[in-house]
């Protein structure tokens, strides 16, 4: 069996008070190894205070967000692909294949300005990790990446999440795009993992990972209506069950 190194990252820190509490609980139970923060959301400050208080602030990266909440900059609110008339993100561009691949020069500038504002706010918190991923994986869209890539080096971003490459079935075109994006990402002087996917992806495809591979597993902790800590992407499985599953895979090393 393959010897694997595992990163378990909790997305969406700062999106709500409950998610903040769920992520803190996951750190306390030693399930997750890192988390990523949505700096434009209402509970971002609370999240950072919790991270500092409980000692996991060095494991907090940036969850770049162009689809939820209110942007930090006004320029992007002019564009209906990104924002509704009330100024909040509407995720419209992320639902359209053309705009995920192509944006106007003005839109790209607005995206770059917003991404830069979020990076600057992240740095202002004094968080040292400098890892970047994104809400709804928008940083892997060609149009967004064109705006974000110059910021990666100029702000000393240490590592960036891959496009998901743990999957069973996918179209040829989508698979080719993901492979091309990941190849370009790995060509930059930054760190990346070898594989990335959700917990469900990992369960279904872990044999795909070669010996010694570094694998990132994405989770979304929250509490269900009964107060049970669950992974939002796989509500039928509790976080305790996920942790137990990983703990029983004896060929995984360096889990914590």
C-alpha positions in Angstrom: 0.0 0.0 0.0 1.2 3.5 -0.7 2.8 5.7 1.9 1.1 9.1 1.8 1.4 12.5 3.5 -1.9 14.1 4.3 -3.1 17.7 4.7 -6.7 18.1 5.9 -7.8 21.7 5.2 -11.0 23.2 6.5 -12.4 25.7 4.0 -14.6 28.7 4.8 -13.2 30.0 8.1 -15.0 33.4 8.8 -18.2 32.6 6.9 -20.3 32.2 10.0 -20.0 31.9 13.8 -21.0 28.2 13.6 -18.4 27.4 11.0 -15.7 29.2 13.1 -16.7 27.1 16.1 -16.8 23.9 14.1 -13.3 24.5 12.7 -11.9 25.3 16.2 -13.4 22.0 17.4 -11.7 20.2 14.5 -8.4 21.7 15.6 -9.0 20.7 19.2 -9.7 17.1 18.2 -6.7 17.1 15.9 -8.6 16.3 12.8 -7.5 19.1 10.5 -4.0 20.4 9.9 -4.9 23.8 8.4 -7.8 26.1 7.5 -8.3 29.0 5.1 -10.0 32.4 5.9 -12.6 34.4 4.0 -11.4 37.9 4.9 -14.4 39.7 3.4 -16.9 37.9 5.6 -18.5 39.2 8.8 -16.9 36.7 11.1 -13.4 37.0 9.8 -12.2 39.1 12.8 -13.7 36.6 15.2 -12.0 33.7 13.4 -8.6 35.4 13.7 -9.1 36.1 17.4 -10.0 32.4 17.9 -7.0 31.2 15.9 -4.7 33.4 18.1 -6.4 32.4 21.3 -6.2 28.7 20.7 -2.8 28.6 19.0 -3.5 27.6 15.4 -3.0 31.1 13.8 0.1 29.8 12.0 -2.1 27.3 10.1 -4.5 29.8 8.6 -4.3 30.6 4.9 -6.4 32.8 2.6 -9.7 31.5 1.0 -9.9 34.0 -1.8 -13.6 34.9 -2.3 -15.3 36.3 -5.4 -18.7 34.7 -5.0 -20.1 35.3 -1.4 -20.7 38.2 0.8 -19.6 41.8 0.1 -16.4 42.7 -1.7 -13.7 44.8 -0.1 -13.4 47.1 -3.2 -16.0 49.2 -5.0 -14.7 48.7 -8.5 -15.9 45.1 -8.9 -19.4 46.1 -7.9 -19.9 47.8 -11.3 -19.9 44.4 -13.0 -23.1 42.4 -13.0 -21.1 39.2 -13.7 -19.8 39.6 -10.1 -22.1 41.7 -8.1 -25.8 42.3 -7.7 -27.2 45.8 -7.6 -26.9 45.9 -3.8 -23.2 45.5 -4.1 -22.9 41.9 -2.9 -21.3 39.1 -4.8 -23.8 37.1 -6.9 -21.5 34.3 -8.2 -22.9 34.8 -11.7 -19.6 34.6 -13.5 -18.8 31.3 -11.8 -21.9 29.7 -13.3 -21.0 30.6 -16.9 -18.2 28.7 -18.7 -17.4 31.6 -21.0 -16.8 34.1 -18.2 -14.8 31.6 -16.2 -12.5 31.5 -19.2 -12.8 35.1 -20.6 -13.3 38.5 -18.9 -12.8 42.0 -20.3 -9.7 44.0 -19.4 -11.8 46.1 -17.1 -13.2 43.1 -15.3 -9.8 41.5 -14.9 -8.5 44.7 -13.4 -11.4 44.8 -11.0 -10.8 41.1 -10.0 -7.1 41.9 -9.5 -7.9 44.9 -7.3 -10.3 42.8 -5.2 -7.9 39.9 -4.9 -5.1 42.2 -3.9 -7.3 43.9 -1.2 -8.1 40.5 0.2 -4.4 39.5 0.2 -3.5 42.7 1.9 -6.2 42.3 4.6 -5.0 38.7 5.2 -1.4 39.9 5.6 -2.6 42.7 8.0 -3.9 40.0 10.4 -0.3 38.9 10.9 -1.0 35.4 9.7 2.3 33.8 8.5 1.1 30.8 6.4 0.6 32.7 3.1 -1.2 29.8 1.5 -4.0 30.6 -1.0 -7.0 28.7 -2.2 -10.5 30.0 -3.0 -14.2 29.7 -2.5 -15.8 27.6 -5.3 -12.3 27.1 -6.7 -12.4 30.4 -8.6 -8.6 30.8 -8.6 -8.5 27.8 -11.0 -10.7 29.6 -13.6 -8.5 30.9 -16.4 -10.0 34.4 -16.3 -9.5 34.8 -12.6 -6.0 33.2 -12.6 -5.0 35.8 -15.2 -5.8 38.5 -12.6 -4.4 36.6 -9.6 -1.1 35.1 -10.8 0.9 38.4 -10.8 -0.1 38.8 -7.1 1.2 35.4 -6.1 4.8 36.4 -6.5 4.6 40.1 -5.6 3.0 39.3 -2.2 5.2 36.2 -1.5 2.4 33.7 -1.4 4.1 30.4 -0.3 1.7 27.8 -1.7 -1.4 27.6 -3.8 -4.1 24.8 -4.1 -4.2 22.6 -7.2 -7.2 22.2 -9.4 -9.0 19.0 -8.1 -7.2 16.0 -9.6 -8.7 13.2 -7.5 -11.8 12.0 -9.4 -13.3 8.9 -10.9 -14.8 10.1 -14.1 -14.5 13.5 -15.9 -14.8 14.7 -19.5 -11.6 14.8 -21.6 -11.7 18.6 -22.0 -12.1 19.2 -18.3 -9.4 16.8 -17.4 -7.0 18.4 -19.9 -7.8 21.8 -18.6 -7.1 20.7 -15.0 -3.8 19.1 -16.0 -2.7 22.2 -17.9 -3.6 24.5 -15.0 -1.7 22.3 -12.5 1.3 22.1 -14.7 1.5 25.9 -15.0 1.0 26.2 -11.2 3.8 23.8 -10.5 6.1 25.8 -12.8 5.9 28.8 -10.4 8.4 29.1 -7.5 5.7 28.1 -4.9 4.7 24.9 -3.1 1.9 22.7 -4.2 0.6 19.3 -3.2 0.6 16.3 -5.6 -3.1 15.6 -5.3 -6.2 17.5 -4.1 -9.8 16.5 -3.6 -12.7 16.3 -1.1 -12.8 13.5 1.6 -15.2 11.6 -0.7 -12.8 12.0 -3.6 -10.0 10.6 -1.4 -12.1 7.6 -0.3 -12.9 6.7 -3.9 -9.5 7.5 -5.5 -6.8 7.2 -2.9 -5.1 4.3 -4.7 -4.4 6.8 -7.6 -1.9 8.6 -5.4 1.7 7.3 -5.8 3.9 6.3 -3.0 5.2 9.4 -1.0 2.6 11.7 -2.5 1.4 14.8 -0.6 -2.4 14.8 -0.7 -4.7 17.7 0.4 -8.2 16.7 1.6 -10.7 19.6 1.6 -13.4 19.5 4.3 -16.2 21.9 5.3 -16.9 21.5 9.0 -20.2 22.7 10.5 -22.8 21.5 13.0 -26.0 19.9 11.8 -29.5 20.5 13.3 -28.7 17.9 16.0 -25.4 19.7 16.9 -23.3 16.9 15.4 -20.0 18.0 13.8 -20.2 17.1 10.1 -18.5 17.7 6.8 -20.9 20.0 4.8 -19.9 18.3 1.5 -20.7 14.8 2.9 -23.5 15.3 5.5 -24.1 11.5 5.9 -20.6 11.2 7.5 -19.7 12.9 10.7 -16.2 14.5 11.2 -15.6 11.8 13.9 -16.2 9.1 11.2 -13.9 10.8 8.8 -11.2 11.1 11.4 -11.6 7.4 12.3 -11.4 6.4 8.6 -8.1 8.2 8.1 -6.7 7.0 11.4 -7.3 3.3 10.4 -5.3 3.7 7.1 -2.1 2.4 8.6 0.0 3.3 5.4 -0.7 7.0 5.9 2.2 8.7 7.6 2.7 12.3 8.9 -1.0 12.8 9.3 -0.5 15.1 12.3 
